[in-house]
Amino acid sequence: MGVMDGHVALVTGAAGGIGAAAAAALGAAGAELMLADLDAGRLAGTAAALGAAHVMLDVTSRASWEAAVEATIARFGRLSVLVNNAGISEPGDIESVTDDSWSRHIAVNLTGVMLGMQVAAPALRAAGLPAAIVNVASMLSLRPGAPFAAYCASKAGMVALSQAAALHFARSGAAIRVNTVHPGAILTPMLERYLDMNPDQPREEVLAGFAANHPMGRVGEAGEVAQAILFLASPLASFTTGAMLPVDGAGHIRD
Ligand SMILES: NC(=O)c1ccc[n+]([C@@H]2O[C@H](COP(=O)([O-])OP(=O)(O)OC[C@H]3O[C@@H](n4cnc5c(N)ncnc54)[C@H](O)[C@@H]3O)[C@@H](O)[C@H]2O)c1
């Protein structure tokens, strides 16, 4: 018996990092899994390792979302948990961020989450058991950082959108909760790209810089974020909606 028995979870950005860890945690708790990602090669390998189904998904495309939700229903007969985890992060402050980088952040991190919630809503309403959406935001949507202007803005927009959706579903009597998780720096391929970005700076030094932003003195592990996602997706959080759960070693309140 697991807390997610009977649930079917669609997890985006599930080829690796936090998405793969969240899928593993949901699966270990009894959920059936549909893993979705843009990266076909890594996605198939992760799905095989977890015994999960998988589907190609570009979160920026409504047609791609419709196909992914249809594939989930065709395979499992229902959809009760949506984890909007796919995201991108590129450096750029307000003076240097390019139009293209800005547009990419908004398309993936904000529009992608809107499309996912909207397209999945009829299936979540019809799930036959209390449904949940968990959207992966960031510590940087609670405490912005100058070098990541587009990222902070896209994630903060996504939080407001999540809360608007939480209110909507609660007031319309739909059994769909919506919450956000706010990771600090987490050791995943996304963070690895930052560690290797500047060939003149040793990666240990960059990692120590990220760790220093977290009063607990370290960066996090994907599995630690996965447990927070599992909690919010599960019936243990049955009266929690519109909430923001930081998983950042107190980074968002650091003094
Ligand atoms: N790692 C961190 O330090 C950190 C911190 C705060 C928040 N987050 C957030 O956590 C989430 C997961 O990040 P991660 O660290 O595991 O990163 P990651 O880069 O390892 O994984 C992100 C995944 O999203 C997929 N993806 C990107 N664009 C997509 C698209 N258009 N459609 C479908 N899939 C797409 C990628 O292929 C990748 O598999 C992201 O939303 C990220 O912003 C990460």
The ligand as an SDF file (V2000), in Angstrom:
LIG
                    3D

 44 48  0  0  0  0  0  0  0  0999 V2000
   18.5080   22.5770  -10.5190 N   0  0  0  0  0  0  0  0  0  0  0  0
   18.2540   23.6880   -9.8560 C   0  0  0  0  0  0  0  0  0  0  0  0
   19.1560   24.2650   -9.2070 O   0  0  0  0  0  0  0  0  0  0  0  0
   16.8580   24.2650   -9.8530 C   0  0  0  0  0  0  0  0  0  0  0  0
   16.5770   25.2760   -8.9280 C   0  0  0  0  0  0  0  0  0  0  0  0
   15.3100   25.8240   -8.8870 C   0  0  0  0  0  0  0  0  0  0  0  0
   14.3390   25.3780   -9.7570 C   0  0  0  0  0  0  0  0  0  0  0  0
   14.6390   24.4050  -10.6540 N   0  0  0  0  0  0  0  0  0  0  0  0
   13.5790   23.9950  -11.5790 C   0  0  0  0  0  0  0  0  0  0  0  0
   13.3800   22.6020  -11.4980 O   0  0  0  0  0  0  0  0  0  0  0  0
   12.9030   22.1100  -12.7420 C   0  0  0  0  0  0  0  0  0  0  0  0
   13.7370   20.9180  -13.1660 C   0  0  0  0  0  0  0  0  0  0  0  0
   15.0640   21.3610  -13.3240 O   0  0  0  0  0  0  0  0  0  0  0  0
   16.3590   20.4290  -13.3110 P   0  0  0  0  0  0  0  0  0  0  0  0
   17.3250   21.0610  -12.4260 O   0  0  0  0  0  0  0  0  0  0  0  0
   15.9910   19.0140  -13.1230 O   0  0  0  0  0  0  0  0  0  0  0  0
   16.8340   20.7360  -14.8110 O   0  0  0  0  0  0  0  0  0  0  0  0
   17.2620   19.8030  -16.0160 P   0  0  0  0  0  0  0  0  0  0  0  0
   17.7920   20.7250  -17.0620 O   0  0  0  0  0  0  0  0  0  0  0  0
   18.1040   18.7110  -15.5290 O   0  0  0  0  0  0  0  0  0  0  0  0
   15.8670   19.1860  -16.4780 O   0  0  0  0  0  0  0  0  0  0  0  0
   14.8970   19.9210  -17.1600 C   0  0  0  0  0  0  0  0  0  0  0  0
   14.2180   19.0070  -18.1390 C   0  0  0  0  0  0  0  0  0  0  0  0
   13.2170   19.7570  -18.8390 O   0  0  0  0  0  0  0  0  0  0  0  0
   13.2510   19.3520  -20.1980 C   0  0  0  0  0  0  0  0  0  0  0  0
   12.6910   20.4060  -21.0560 N   0  0  0  0  0  0  0  0  0  0  0  0
   13.2400   21.5990  -21.3520 C   0  0  0  0  0  0  0  0  0  0  0  0
   12.4640   22.2630  -22.2210 N   0  0  0  0  0  0  0  0  0  0  0  0
   11.3880   21.4700  -22.4600 C   0  0  0  0  0  0  0  0  0  0  0  0
   10.2270   21.5990  -23.2650 C   0  0  0  0  0  0  0  0  0  0  0  0
   10.0130   22.6850  -24.0290 N   0  0  0  0  0  0  0  0  0  0  0  0
    9.3160   20.5930  -23.2560 N   0  0  0  0  0  0  0  0  0  0  0  0
    9.5260   19.4820  -22.5210 C   0  0  0  0  0  0  0  0  0  0  0  0
   10.6130   19.3000  -21.7380 N   0  0  0  0  0  0  0  0  0  0  0  0
   11.5310   20.2940  -21.7120 C   0  0  0  0  0  0  0  0  0  0  0  0
   14.7210   19.0730  -20.4810 C   0  0  0  0  0  0  0  0  0  0  0  0
   14.8870   18.2420  -21.6220 O   0  0  0  0  0  0  0  0  0  0  0  0
   15.1680   18.4330  -19.1880 C   0  0  0  0  0  0  0  0  0  0  0  0
   15.0600   17.0170  -19.2360 O   0  0  0  0  0  0  0  0  0  0  0  0
   12.9540   23.2920  -13.7110 C   0  0  0  0  0  0  0  0  0  0  0  0
   11.6800   23.8710  -13.8440 O   0  0  0  0  0  0  0  0  0  0  0  0
   13.9180   24.2470  -13.0380 C   0  0  0  0  0  0  0  0  0  0  0  0
   13.6960   25.5860  -13.4090 O   0  0  0  0  0  0  0  0  0  0  0  0
   15.8780   23.8310  -10.7280 C   0  0  0  0  0  0  0  0  0  0  0  0
  1  2  1  0
  2  3  2  0
  2  4  1  0
  4  5  1  0
  4 44  2  0
  5  6  2  0
  6  7  1  0
  7  8  2  0
  8  9  1  0
  8 44  1  0
  9 10  1  0
  9 42  1  0
 10 11  1  0
 11 12  1  0
 11 40  1  0
 12 13  1  0
 13 14  1  0
 14 15  2  0
 14 16  1  0
 14 17  1  0
 17 18  1  0
 18 19  2  0
 18 20  1  0
 18 21  1  0
 21 22  1  0
 22 23  1  0
 23 24  1  0
 23 38  1  0
 24 25  1  0
 25 26  1  0
 25 36  1  0
 26 27  1  0
 26 35  1  0
 27 28  2  0
 28 29  1  0
 29 30  1  0
 29 35  2  0
 30 31  1  0
 30 32  2  0
 32 33  1  0
 33 34  2  0
 34 35  1  0
 36 37  1  0
 36 38  1  0
 38 39  1  0
 40 41  1  0
 40 42  1  0
 42 43  1  0
M  CHG  2   8   1  16  -1
M  END
$$$$
